[in-house]
Amino acid sequence: MTDRRLLSTQAYGTGQHLAARQSLYQWQTPRHDLPGIVVGELAGIRGAVADVGCGNGKFVQRVRADRPDLTVLPMDISPGILAGIAGAVAADAQRLPIADGALGAVLAEDGIAIASTNSRTDKRELEDLWRRATGDVLGLPEGPARVQLSARFTLEDAPAILGTVFDDVRTIPLPGVIEVTEAAPVIAHLASYEAWADQMGVPFKETIERARDRVEETIQAAGAFRVTCLGGILVCRGADS
């Protein structure tokens, strides 16, 4: 999950896989305006803001539009995903090319850090779908789990992790339910994990196709395929922020 070579090539060499995961949320109720929440939390910030791990720039675009007074520094480890984002820098989060005290937000002294992640329970239906599909392919009642991208920084664990650095950590939970009446968005989401196919322990493409069959069967029987979501945003401040 943190292999720098994999992250900067197969996983995010382009914005395709990230966009597939993001697109699933257009069927979520309620809809959460994550970039808008971040803009709101930056209300008292002046100067420069670094978006570390900016991906395809959805947050960058919103912050620049709503807060033109801020200098936004987009950064991501994958050069390929940064195409079209003005002023973006390919950089490792552990080796940021930023001088101490240069930022008003994101891990800056007397500043604010905003992080987002998912709960351990997020999209459990997709995990069940994957295990059942892998089981079908392998001839087992249930197959191995897929890679969990948030496993080392879940919504439940993040406050304690961030609390070792920040005095005040506030969690904004963002629950919702995704309901789709066709299989395509769910399958695109599962297929976006292709970069980790070798770590899954199953024939990836065959499992994806079996998952498609299962989703279509569920939609035919129940009218929709439903996924329960729980993500969140963590707002972190130092004692003097």
C-alpha positions in Angstrom: 0.0 0.0 0.0 2.9 2.4 0.7 5.3 1.0 -2.0 6.5 4.3 -3.6 7.2 2.7 -7.0 3.8 1.1 -7.2 2.0 4.3 -6.0 3.8 6.5 -8.6 3.2 4.1 -11.5 0.4 1.4 -11.7 -1.7 2.8 -8.9 -1.7 6.5 -9.8 0.3 6.8 -12.9 -2.8 8.5 -14.3 -6.0 9.6 -12.6 -8.0 6.7 -14.0 -8.2 4.5 -10.9 -8.7 7.4 -8.4 -11.5 8.8 -10.6 -13.2 5.4 -10.6 -13.2 5.3 -6.8 -14.4 8.9 -6.6 -17.2 8.4 -9.1 -19.0 5.8 -6.9 -19.9 8.6 -4.4 -22.2 10.3 -6.9 -24.8 7.7 -5.9 -24.4 8.4 -2.2 -27.1 9.8 0.1 -26.5 12.2 1.7 -23.9 13.8 -0.6 -21.0 15.4 1.3 -19.1 18.3 -0.1 -15.7 17.4 1.1 -13.8 20.2 -0.6 -16.4 22.6 0.8 -15.8 21.3 4.3 -12.1 21.8 3.9 -12.6 25.3 2.6 -14.7 26.1 5.7 -12.0 24.8 8.0 -9.5 27.0 6.4 -11.5 30.2 7.2 -8.9 31.6 9.6 -5.8 30.5 7.6 -3.7 33.0 5.6 -0.6 32.5 3.4 0.2 29.1 1.9 -1.6 25.8 2.1 -0.1 22.5 1.0 -2.3 19.7 -0.4 -0.1 16.7 0.3 -1.3 13.7 -1.7 -3.5 16.0 -3.9 -4.4 13.2 -6.3 -6.3 14.6 -9.3 -6.7 18.0 -7.7 -10.4 18.1 -6.7 -9.6 19.9 -3.4 -7.0 22.1 -5.1 -9.5 23.3 -7.6 -12.1 24.2 -4.9 -9.7 25.9 -2.6 -8.3 28.0 -5.4 -11.7 29.0 -6.5 -13.1 29.8 -3.1 -10.0 31.2 -1.5 -7.9 33.0 -4.2 -6.0 34.8 -1.4 -4.3 31.5 -0.5 -1.3 30.1 -2.2 -2.1 26.5 -2.8 0.8 24.0 -3.2 -0.4 20.7 -4.8 1.8 17.7 -4.2 1.6 14.0 -4.9 4.1 11.2 -5.2 2.9 10.3 -8.7 3.9 12.8 -11.5 1.4 11.2 -13.9 -1.6 12.1 -11.8 -0.6 15.7 -11.6 -1.1 16.5 -15.3 -3.2 19.6 -15.7 -2.8 20.9 -12.1 -1.0 24.2 -12.2 2.0 24.5 -10.0 1.9 20.9 -8.8 5.1 19.2 -7.5 5.9 15.5 -7.4 7.0 14.9 -3.8 7.1 12.3 -1.2 5.0 13.1 1.9 7.9 12.1 4.1 10.4 14.4 2.3 8.4 17.5 1.5 10.4 20.3 -0.2 9.0 22.9 2.1 10.9 25.1 4.6 9.9 25.0 8.3 7.3 27.6 9.1 6.4 28.3 5.5 2.8 27.0 5.6 -0.4 28.2 7.2 -2.0 24.8 6.9 -0.9 21.1 6.8 1.6 20.1 9.4 2.9 23.6 10.0 3.8 25.1 13.4 0.9 27.3 14.6 -1.1 26.0 11.7 -3.8 23.4 10.9 -3.7 20.0 9.4 -6.7 18.4 7.7 -6.7 14.7 6.9 -9.3 12.4 5.5 -9.8 8.6 5.8 -12.3 5.8 6.1 -13.7 3.7 8.9 -12.9 0.0 9.3 -16.6 -0.5 8.6 -16.6 1.6 5.4 -18.1 -0.2 2.3 -18.4 -3.5 4.1 -20.7 -4.7 1.4 -17.9 -4.4 -1.2 -15.6 -6.4 1.1 -18.3 -9.1 1.3 -18.8 -9.0 -2.4 -15.1 -9.4 -3.1 -14.7 -12.3 -0.6 -17.7 -14.1 -2.1 -16.5 -13.5 -5.7 -13.0 -14.8 -4.9 -14.5 -17.8 -3.2 -16.5 -18.5 -6.3 -13.4 -18.3 -8.4 -11.3 -20.5 -6.1 -14.1 -23.0 -5.3 -14.3 -21.9 -1.6 -17.1 -20.7 0.6 -15.2 -17.4 1.0 -11.9 -16.2 -0.5 -9.2 -13.8 0.8 -9.9 -10.1 1.4 -8.7 -7.4 -0.9 -6.1 -4.8 0.0 -7.3 -2.2 2.5 -6.0 1.2 1.5 -6.9 2.8 4.8 -5.8 -0.1 7.0 -2.9 1.7 8.7 -4.9 5.0 9.2 -8.5 4.2 9.8 -11.1 6.7 11.1 -11.0 4.9 14.5 -7.2 4.9 14.8 -6.4 8.3 13.3 -7.2 10.5 16.3 -4.7 8.7 18.5 -2.1 8.7 15.8 -2.5 12.4 15.1 -2.8 13.1 18.8 0.9 12.2 19.2 1.7 15.4 17.3 -1.3 17.7 17.7 -3.0 18.9 20.9 -6.5 19.1 19.4 -7.9 16.6 16.9 -11.5 16.9 15.9 -13.3 14.3 13.8 -16.1 15.2 11.3 -17.9 11.9 10.5 -19.4 11.6 7.0 -21.8 8.6 6.9 -23.9 7.7 3.9 -25.4 5.0 1.7 -24.6 4.3 -1.9 -27.4 2.8 -4.0 -26.9 1.8 -7.6 -29.2 0.1 -10.1 -26.5 -1.0 -12.5 -23.3 -2.9 -11.8 -20.8 -0.7 -13.7 -19.9 1.8 -11.0 -19.3 -0.9 -8.4 -17.2 -2.9 -10.7 -15.2 0.1 -11.8 -14.5 0.7 -8.1 -13.3 -2.8 -7.6 -11.2 -2.8 -10.8 -9.4 0.3 -9.6 -7.4 -1.9 -7.2 -5.7 -3.6 -10.2 -2.3 -2.1 -9.1 -2.5 -4.4 -6.0 -3.7 -7.5 -8.0 -0.5 -9.5 -7.2 -1.2 -9.0 -3.5 -4.8 -10.2 -3.6 -4.0 -13.9 -3.9 -6.7 -14.6 -6.6 -7.1 -14.3 -10.4 -8.0 -10.6 -10.5 -9.9 -10.3 -13.8 -11.9 -13.5 -13.2 -12.8 -12.2 -9.7 -13.9 -8.9 -11.1 -16.2 -10.6 -13.7 -17.7 -12.9 -11.0 -18.3 -9.8 -8.8 -20.2 -8.3 -11.7 -22.4 -11.3 -12.0 -23.1 -11.1 -8.2 -24.0 -7.4 -8.3 -26.3 -7.9 -11.3 -28.0 -10.8 -9.5 -28.5 -8.6 -6.4 -30.0 -5.8 -8.4 -32.3 -8.1 -10.2 -33.5 -9.6 -6.9 -33.6 -6.5 -4.7 -33.9 -3.6 -7.2 -30.5 -2.1 -6.2 -27.1 -2.8 -4.8 -26.5 -0.9 -1.6 -23.2 0.0 0.1 -22.9 1.6 3.5 -20.2 4.2 3.8 -18.4 5.9 6.7 -15.6 8.3 6.0 -14.4 11.3 7.9 -12.3 14.4 8.0 -9.9 15.1 10.9 -9.0 18.7 11.8 -5.8 19.0 13.8 -4.4 22.0 15.6 -1.5 22.7 17.9 -2.1 24.3 21.3 -1.5 27.8 20.0 -3.4 27.5 16.7 
